[in-house]
Structures are given as structure tokens and as C-alpha cells.
Amino acid sequence: MSAPVLLVIAHGSRDPRHAATVQALVARAAALRPGLRVETAFLDFNLPSVTGVLDRLAAEGVREVVALPLLLTRAFHAKADIPAVLRQAPASLRIRQAEVLGPSPLLLATVERRLYEAGLTPADKSTTGVVLASAGSTDPEAIAVIAETARELRNTGWCSVRPAFASASLPRTEDAVRALRAEPGVRRVAVAPYVIAPGRLPDRIAAGAAEGGALLAGVLGPSPELARLLLERYEPAAQALRPLSARALVKAGAPSSVAAGASNPSYSRYISA
């Protein structure tokens, strides 16, 4: 049997750079796994839509799909928006929602790659403060993950690392830049956008970096590490789809209520990560 289709689900943006970056990342991931069918869909603003892709896959005879949220934390989109749209899929599809991308050492590696591409070197780490600037969220779990990611980045040798947010949470990028400049041992400050693709909120992060006179790194984008991470998240979800049995589902960590219905033809076609 063929492997489940990998459906990468991005948020979408009115900024055309967003979709272009997402498509470049997905293409890079697909190139790492020849023979795997990889599709891209967007929750909003861009086409194709998630429902549109799922309808097309079902019409083509596809039966198994791994839906991968192109998200760095488990915030509202991963917990509510994506599950809601996946439950509207055609009944012929069996769908497993993969885990979100973060946290992961591969994301930290991408952050450092972008900082070095911006002009820093490993020798600069001990005297450089870094603002890890994310889009922001009202979800406490997501905020905690960003804070922990900043601590992990600090543990790789940077003089100091502070989280910042473009919306919903504080501090803002420019405030974190000012706070870092006041810390002993910090000779320069760099802003590392902890976002996947360009758009309105990344532009707000860039404006905050400019206001504080900080070095600005690029967004995570289609880095080789991020492309590998997409496949890392795909694999366990794909394994959980096949074989579709109570034993396999329990081993994959599915709720007991889902496992109990696995052999029942009427069991839910959508399984959350």
C-alpha cells in the first residue's frame, strides 16, 4: 500500500511572501522523501483551502492522510481550527493530525542558522543578546513553550536570550531589545524571528528590531532543518494510521475511546495527535 499523503496545513496570509515561503519549504521537504505525495493547504487567505484539497484527494481515491499543522506551538489553530476543518473531510478519508513543529532542536538549529546568515559567528555568542520574537498567543501553553525555547537557546551559549511577541502577549520586540542592552556582558543585540514565513506580524517584529537598532535575522523559512522536521512529524502519525487496529492506536497514544472503536466501521475518520 502507498504511504499516507502528507498534507501540510499553513495559516495563510494576504502577504504573497507567506504562501511562496510555505510552498518552498514544502517542496524542500518533499525532495527529501521521493515518492511521498505532499500537498499544501491554507486555513485562510490563500488557496488551496484545506477542504478543497481533502475533497480532491478523496475524489482521486486517496484513503489515508497525515495532516501536519505548520505551527510552532499548540495554540488555538492546532487545538480548534484545524481539528474542526478536518472533521468536515469526506467520509472515505482516514486522517491523523500530526504534532505541531515545536519544540524541537531542529528549530533551534534553524534560528542559529539565520543568526549566522545575518552576520554573527559562533565567536559572537558569548557577547550577544538575542530576542526570540514570535507571533504571540493568548494560549498559556504556547507562551510557556516560547519561554522554554528561549531558555534552551540561551543554553547553547548566547549571552542572554529573551522572548518577545508581535501580538497578544508582552513584551514587544523593541522592549526586549532595550532590556537586553541593559544587561551586563551584552555588547550587541540580535532579533531572531521565531516565525516560519513573512507577513504582517513578522514585519512588526522587523520594525521593533529597527527601532531598537538591533541586528535582524531572517524568518525560519525553507531551511534544511525545518524541512527535515516536517518529515519527523509525519512519520509517527503515518505509522499510527497503519495498521489501523486497536493495538496500533493505543501504542500511538490515541485515547482509549478511539482505540475501542478502531475495529468498528463507524469509528471516527479523524484522529487527533
Secondary structure, DSSP 8 states (H G I E B T S, - for coil): ----EEEEEE---SSHHHHHHHHHHHHHHHHHSTT--EEEEESSSSSSBHHHHHHHHHHTT--EEEEEE--SS-SHIIIIIHHHHHTTS-TT-EEEE---S-S-HHHHHHHHHHHHHTT--GGGGGGEEEEEEE---S-HHHHHHHHHHHHHHHTTT-SEEEEEESSSSS--HHHHHHHHHTSTT--EEEEEE--SS-SHHHHHHHHHHHHTT-EE-----S-HHHHHHHHHHHHHHHHHHSS-SHHHHHHTT--HHHHHTTTSTTS-SEE--
